[in-house]
Amino acid sequence: MKFYIGTDHAGFAIKKDVIALLKTHGCKVEDLGPATDERVDYPDFGHKVALAVLKDTGSFGIVICGTGIGISLAANKHEGIRAALCHDAYTAQMARAHNNANILAFGQRIVGLGVIESMLDAFISTPFEGGRHATRVDKIEC
């Protein structure tokens, strides 16, 4: 499983821990920035991750800002992206199972490392259920 990860300055501090957790699951990870915690604009990195996921079929993304809201909104501007803002393992599981989410979004100021670990476990281990959910996911695409 391959993940692209991008943050803004408010999500930077947790990024290295998220990358390490992904690697414990055997995932390949490509860090799309930023390289420091200097102030940057979250849309730039939401867009970068979304475009990378769209280009690399079967890959996934992780986007992190202070709350996860802004960066997920930016990522969701791209057709074919389903970035889900999650706050716990259950929302991460349902994002994959029912919404076929291809990007996991969260806020560094909202969730701690233990919750992040459980969200990653759920997101990685949960397949899309398809069926009635596929019809609904198709309706998201305009």
N, C-alpha and C positions, 0 to 999 in steps of 0.2 A: 504494500500500500504506500502511495506517495502523497505527501502533504507539502503544500506551499504555505508559508507563514509570513504574515506582515502585521506590523503594529504601528501605532503612532508613539509619541514620547510618553504618553500616559499608560501604554501597555508594554513598553520596552523592558521594564525590570523583570517581568515574569517570563519573557520570551525564551531565555536560555533554559529555564526549568521545563517549559512546555516541550521544547525540542528534545531535551533529555528523556522526558516521559514518552514521547512518541517513539524514540529510538529503542526504548525498552520493549516496545511492542513489535520491534522489527521493521518499523516504518522508515522509509527514506524521507528526508526533510530538506527542503530548499528554503533558505532564509532570504526573503525579498526585501528586507530592511525594516526600519532604518538601522544603521550601524552604530548609532549613539543615542543617548537619551535627550539630545537637543530637540527643541520644539520643531515639530513638523506638522503637516496637515493630513489628518486621517484619510480623507478621500483618495489621496495619491496612493496609499498602500492598500486600501480596499479595492481600488481599481486594478492595481498590479496583481494582487492575488486572484481576483476574478478572471482576469485575462489569462493568467498562467493555467488555472484550472480548466478553462474552456479550451485552451490549446492542447493540453495534455489529457486526452481521453482517459477516464477512469481514475483520475487523481482527485484529491480533495484539498481544501484549504482551511486555514485557521486565521481569523482576524481578531485583533485585540486592540481596544482603546480604553479610555477610562471607564465608560459604561458599556461599551459594545454596540451602542445604538448607532452612532454616526458612521462607524466603519462598516457595519452591516448594511445600512442604507446605501452607502456608496457601492458596495459589492453587488447588491441586488439590482442595480441599474442595468446590469448586463443580462441579456436574454440567455437563458440556460443556466443561470446561477440561482441557487436557492440557499441563501445564507440565513441560517437560523440563529437568532440570539437566544442563548440558553443560560440558565441560572443554576441548573442542577442535573444530576444524572438522568432523571426522568424526562426532562425536556430535551436533552441530547438524544436519548433513546427514541422518543417519539418523532423528533426531527428527522431521524434516519428512517424509522419504520413506516411512518405515515406521509412524510413530506419529501422523501428522497433528498434530503439536504446534502449539498456537496461542499458547503462551507460552514464551519462551526464558528460562531462569534460569541465573545463574552467580554466582560469588563474587568480589568485588573482591580478597579476600585470596588467591585461588587462581590466577586467570589475569591476565595482563598485557594491555596495550592491543593489542599485535600479535595475540595469540591472540583477543581479543575481536573485532577487525576481521575475522579469518578466519572466526570463528563467525557473525558477522552476514552476511558474504558468502554462506556456505553456507546459512544459515537462509532468507535472502531469495530466493536463486536456486533452491532445491530445491522442486519441487512434491510433493505427496502422490501416491504411486504407485497407491493404491487396490488393486483386485483382492483378493488373499488378505489384504493388510494391512487392508483395510476391514472384513473379517469380524472380524479380531482387535481392531481399534479399537472396533468395536461391542460387543465383549465387555467392554471396559473400563467402559462406561456401565452402571450398575446401576439 
